Amino acid sequence: MKMLADNSPVMDKTKELCSAIADDPEYRSLMEKVERFMEDDAAKLQFQSVQERSQELGQKQQSGLELSVGEVEDFENAREALMGNSVAREFMDAQQILQSVQTAIGKYVGMTLELGRVPAEEDLADQGGCCSEGGCGCG
C-alpha cells in the first residue's frame, strides 16, 4: 500500500505529528512524571497493591458476594494513601492525560478515514468531541 510507504505524504505527516508530540513541553513533563514513578519501587508496589485489591473486590462483587465493611474500609484507606503519594498521584494523572491525547488523536484520524475529509468542529461535537466533553477543546 503506497499510502503507508516510508516516504509517502501520509507517513511523512505521521512522523511530523509524532515529532511534534515528542517535542511538546507538556508531553515531556508528563513523561518525566511517568519515569519518576517507574524509578520509585515503593510507589509502584503501592500502586500495584491497590490495583490488585480493587480487582479482587470487583470479582468478589461480580460473583454475588457482599464486601464486608472492613474490606471496603481497608481498600479506601489504601487508596487514600496511594492518592497521598505525590509520585503515584502524578503518574496516574499523567497516564490519564496521555490516554486522553491518544484517544483524541485516534478519534480525529478515525473520523477522517470515515468521512473522507478533515472533520470539522461540528463533526466532533456531534460525537461528543474528542474527549466526550464536546467541542474538542481538550486541555
C-alpha positions in Angstrom: 0.0 0.0 0.0 1.6 3.2 -1.2 -0.1 5.3 1.4 2.0 3.5 4.1 5.3 3.6 2.2 8.0 5.0 4.4 8.4 8.2 2.3 4.7 8.7 1.4 3.0 12.0 2.3 0.8 10.2 4.9 3.8 8.7 6.6 5.7 12.0 6.5 2.9 13.8 8.2 2.5 10.9 10.7 6.2 11.2 11.6 5.8 15.0 11.8 2.9 14.5 14.3 4.9 12.1 16.3 7.8 14.6 16.4 5.5 17.4 17.5 4.2 15.2 20.3 7.7 14.1 21.4 9.0 17.7 21.4 6.0 19.2 23.2 7.0 20.5 26.7 3.7 19.3 28.3 4.4 15.8 26.9 7.9 15.8 28.2 6.7 16.9 31.6 4.1 14.1 31.7 6.8 11.6 30.7 9.1 12.8 33.5 6.3 12.0 35.9 5.9 8.5 34.4 9.7 8.0 34.6 9.8 9.2 38.2 7.1 6.7 39.1 8.9 3.9 37.3 12.0 4.6 39.3 10.2 4.5 42.6 9.8 0.9 43.7 7.7 1.8 46.8 5.2 3.8 44.7 5.0 1.0 42.1 4.4 -1.6 44.8 1.7 0.6 46.5 0.0 1.2 43.1 0.1 -2.5 42.2 -1.3 -3.5 45.5 -4.2 -1.1 45.3 -4.9 -2.2 41.7 -4.8 -5.9 42.6 -7.1 -5.3 45.6 -9.5 -3.4 43.5 -9.7 -6.3 41.0 -10.2 -8.8 43.8 -13.0 -6.8 45.4 -14.6 -6.3 42.0 -14.5 -10.0 41.2 -16.0 -10.8 44.6 -18.9 -8.4 44.0 -19.4 -9.8 40.5 -19.7 -13.3 41.8 -22.5 -12.1 44.1 -20.6 -11.9 47.4 -21.0 -8.9 49.6 -18.0 -6.9 50.7 -17.5 -6.5 54.4 -17.3 -3.1 55.9 -13.7 -3.9 56.9 -12.7 -4.9 53.3 -14.2 -1.6 52.0 -12.5 0.5 54.7 -9.2 -1.3 54.2 -9.4 -0.6 50.4 -10.4 3.0 50.9 -7.6 3.6 53.3 -5.1 2.0 50.9 -6.5 4.1 48.0 -6.3 7.3 50.0 -2.7 6.5 51.0 -1.9 5.9 47.3 -3.5 9.3 46.4 -1.4 10.9 49.1 1.7 9.6 47.4 2.6 12.5 45.1 4.7 10.3 42.8 1.9 7.8 42.3 -0.8 10.5 42.0 1.2 12.4 39.4 1.8 9.2 37.5 -1.9 8.4 37.5 -2.8 11.9 36.3 -0.1 11.7 33.6 -1.5 8.4 32.4 -5.0 9.8 32.2 -3.8 12.8 30.2 -1.7 10.7 27.8 -4.6 8.3 27.3 -6.9 11.3 26.5 -4.4 12.6 23.9 -4.1 9.2 22.3 -7.9 8.8 22.2 -8.5 12.3 20.8 -5.9 11.8 18.0 -7.2 8.4 17.2 -10.8 9.7 17.0 -9.7 12.6 14.8 -7.9 10.3 12.4 -10.7 7.7 12.5 -13.3 10.3 11.6 -11.0 11.5 8.7 -11.0 7.9 7.4 -14.7 7.6 7.9 -15.7 11.0 6.4 -13.1 11.2 3.7 -12.1 14.7 4.8 -10.8 16.5 7.8 -13.5 16.6 10.5 -15.0 20.0 11.2 -15.7 21.0 14.8 -19.3 20.2 14.2 -18.4 16.6 13.3 -16.6 16.2 16.5 -19.3 17.9 18.5 -21.9 15.5 17.0 -19.9 12.7 18.5 -19.4 14.4 21.9 -16.0 15.8 21.0 -12.6 14.2 21.1 -12.8 13.7 24.9 -16.6 13.1 25.0 -16.9 16.6 26.6 -18.0 18.4 23.4 -16.3 20.9 21.3 -12.9 19.2 21.3 -11.2 21.9 23.4 -9.3 19.1 25.2 -6.9 20.5 27.6 
